[in-house]
Amino acid sequence: MGELVRKRVRVEGIVQGVGFRPFVYSLAIRLGLAGHVGNDVHGVFIEVEGAASDVQRFLGSLREQAPPLASVARISATDVVVVAEGGFRVVDSDAAGPRAALVAGDTATCADCSHEIADPGDRRFAYPFTNCTNCGPRFTIVRDVPYDRPNTTMSGFALCARCEAEYRDPANRRFHAQPVCCPDCGPRLRLIDRDGVARQGDPLAEAAAALARGEVLAVKGLGGFHVAVDATNDYAAATLRKRKHREDKPFAIMVASVEQARSLCAIDDVEEALLTSRRRPIVLLDRLPDAPVAPSVAPGTRQLGLVLPYTPLHHLLLRGFPRPIVLTSGNVSDEPIAFRDDDALERLGEIADAFLTHDRPIHMCTDDSVVRVVRGREMPIRRSRGYVPEPVTLPWSFPRPVLACGAELKNTFAVAKDEHVFVSHHIGDLENYETLRSFTSGIAHFRRIFDVEPQVVAHDLHPEYLSTKFAAEFDGVELVGVQHHHAHIASCLADNGEAGPVIGVAFDGTGYGTDGSIWGGEFLVADLAGFRRLGHLEPVPLPGGATAIKQPWRTAVSYLAGIDHLSADLDVLRRNPGWTEVVALLRQHRHAPPTSSAGRLFDAVAAILGVRDAINYEGQAAVELEQLADTADAGHYPVSISGGPVLRVRGADLVRSVVADLRAGIPAPVIAARFHNGLSAAVVEVCDRLRERTGLRVVALSGGVFQNALLLLRVTTMLGRRGFRTLLHSQVPANDGGISLGQAAVAGALCRQRC
C-alpha cells in the first residue's frame, strides 16, 4: 500500500435525497477506503482515508459516477491528519449553521419501483406509494433541511422492521430514502364521495370503475389534486368543463405509455425524451388527425398536452383503466391547486363525484410543468413540478440576498444568494386571496429552506400589482423596481448565463412602462443593469382598458378606426353591434389608454379573421390564430418602420393587409400565415437597424408572444440568415413565469455595480 492520506471533502449541489450518501459509501467500500459521509445544511460532508492513488480515484468518481438524480455543483477537498480509522460509515446529519443545501425536485417513478409494483411476488406489489432513492416525492414533502425523514411529511409514519432494515443498509437502493414505506407502515389509499363517505371495495379498482362510468374523479397526486375523466368520453369531458367553469382551454391528457401517446400525437426523439424524463412534464405535441380523443378535451387546437404517469398511483390507476384520461389541475379556474384533503372536498365538491386520496400530507403544492419543443430544444411554458426548486445557476454571484416578487400574471417568485436563483413553482395569477396566500406562504418556505434573509427586494413597476404592494411592506430592505420588459430580457440573459448588452425584443400582452403607459411590443438595448427603449410597435388606443383584453373585437375596432376601415360589411363589426360605442370612446379619448402591445395586435387580427371575439383564458385569441395559420405559405405583409431616435413599427399596416386579403377572398389560414411572416420580417428589420446603430449582433427574444412557435421559428430563422446570434429561453418560461428570474438578475447586477 502507498502513502496513507486523509481528505476532508465537501460536495455541494443537488446531493441530498438523491442517493448520494449510499453512492459515496459503496464507492469507498469498493476502493477499500475508510472514513465517513453525512448530510448537513451545506450538502454532503465526507472524510476519506486510504492510499493516495485510491483517494484520488475516489475524488474523481464523485462527479463522474454520481447518481442519476444528483447534480454536483462543486467539490472541494483539503488535507487533514491521518487517524488510521477502520471502515467506512454513514454518520448522522448535522443541522447546525446557515443552510446552503439544495433540494431536489419530485421525480417520476423509476424502472425498479415500477417492476416492484407490477410483481405479484413483491411485498410492494400494487402499492401506490412505492419509492426509493432514485424516485418519488422530494420538494412537495420537505418541511426543512437537511433532507431527513423528520423534516418531511413522512415523519408521522414509523418504519416497520423490514423498511427500517432497507433504510439502514448502505447496499440497498432505499438506504436513507426518506419517503420509504410499504403497505405495512406507509400511507393508505381511500376512495370517498364528495361528502367524505368512504366507498366500499378496493380504492383503485373502484376509481377505475368510476372513470368507466363517466364520473369525474379527483386524484391526490404529488403536488396536489387533479381531476380526471375518460378522455374518450365526450359527455364526461363536457361535464368537467361545465363544473370547472373552463369553457375552451385544452385539458392535459395522461397516457399509460409512449406507445399510447403515439396513437394520439406525432412524437420525435426530443419530445419522447421529455415525455419519459424523470421530470415528467406535460409535453405539447402535434395531434394526429384521427386521434381518439373526445371533442370537448381540446377544442380548436392542433396540439395535445400529454403526460406519462409519474407516480405509482398513476401507473396503477391506468393499469385498471387503460384508456387515456384527462388529468387537469384540481381547482376552480384562476385558483391555486387544492392540496389539503379538507380544502379539496370544499373547493372541488361541486366538480368531482369521487376523491381518490391518501393520508400522506403535501407540504408545498405544485402544479404540473408544461413544455414544448421548438427547433429541437425544450421550451418551458410552465415551470413547476419536477423542475422546482432546482436553481438557475449563474456565472456571477449576488453580493446581497435578493427576493424577486415576480409579475401579476403567471406569477413565480425567486430568492437568490451566492450564484443561485431559486425560481418558485407556478403560483398563478395574483388576483384573489387564495393565490396571494399561496404566494406569501411559498416565499416564507423558500426563505426558510434556503436560508435567505433578503436585503434587496425586486418588484414590478406597476404600483397596483399585489406583488408590488407585497414588496413595499418589507422594512429595512432596499426596494428595486424593475421595468417589466427589461425583466423579460434580463431573464433571457440569465437563462443563457450572459450579461449583455444585447438587442432585446420583448413581445407580450401588458407591461407597465416607464412613462406610465402600457408597453408590450418593445425593442430594447439592454444588459442586466439597465436598458434603453429604441423601438416599439406604434401605440393604439385600448378601448375599455382591461375589458379589451377579454374582448379582442374592441382592439380590432381600434386598429380599423386608425386605418379608416370602419365599414359595416366587415364580419367582425356585424358580429359586435356595440362597435359604434367603442368608436365614440376612441373619438372622445375616454377609457382608451394607448398601448404598444404585440399581444393586442394578435388579438385584433384574430377578431378580424373571425377566430375569436372574446376570450376565456389569457392569450386564447393569439393561440388560436397561430393554430389557424397555414405554415406552408411563405407570403408576408409589408410593414413600415419610421426612423428617429426611437423606431416605430406600424402594426396597422399588417391590419390593413389582413382586411384587403379578407375582402379579396383569400383563405383565413393563408392570411394568418402572412400576418405572422410579416411581423417576423418587421422584427428582423428593426434588429438590423439597431445593429447598424449599436454594433450589437446578439438578439434576446422574450415575452409570452414568443411562445408562439410559428413566430419564433420565423424570427430565429431570419435572424440567423442575417448573421445574428439569438438567445432563447430554455430554463424558465418566456412568459411572465420567467419575470422573477429577470428581476433577481437585475437587482444582483445593480448590487455588483455598487460594490
Secondary structure, DSSP 8 states (H G I E B T S, - for coil): ---EEEEEEEEEEE-SSSSHHHHHHHHHHHTT-EEEEEEETTEEEEEEEEEHHHHHHHHHHHHHT--TT-EEEEEEEEEE------SEEE---B--S---------B---HHHHHHHH-TTSTTTT-TT--BTTBB--GGGB-SSS--GGGBTTTTS---HHHHHHHH-TTSTTTT-TT---TTTS--EEEEETTS-B-SS-HHHHHHHHHHTT--EEEE-SSSEEEEEETT-HHHHHHHHHHHT-SSS--EEE-SSHHHHHTTEE--HHHHHHHTSTT--EEEEEE-TT----TTTSTT-SEEEEE---SHHHHHHHHHS-S-EEEEESSSTTS----SHHHHHHHHTTT-SEEEEES---SS-----EEEEETTEEEEEE--TTTTT--EEEEEEEEEEEEE---SSSB--EEEEEEEEEE----B-S-SHHHHHHHHHHHHHHHHHTT---SEEEEES-TT-HHHHHHHT-SSSEEEEE-HHHHHHHHHHHHTT----EEEEEEEEEEE-TTSSEEEEEEEEE-SS-EEEEEEE--EE-TTTHHHHH-HHHHHHHHHHHTT---TTSHHHHS-TTHHHHHHHHHHT-S--EE--HHHHHHHHHHHTTS-SS-SSTTHHHHHHHHHS-TT--------EE-SSSEEE-HHHHHHHHHHHHHTT--HHHHHHHHHHHHHHHHHHHHHHHHHHH---EEEEESGGGG-HHHHHHHHHHHHHTT-EEE--SSS-SSGGGHHHHHHHHHHHHHHHH-
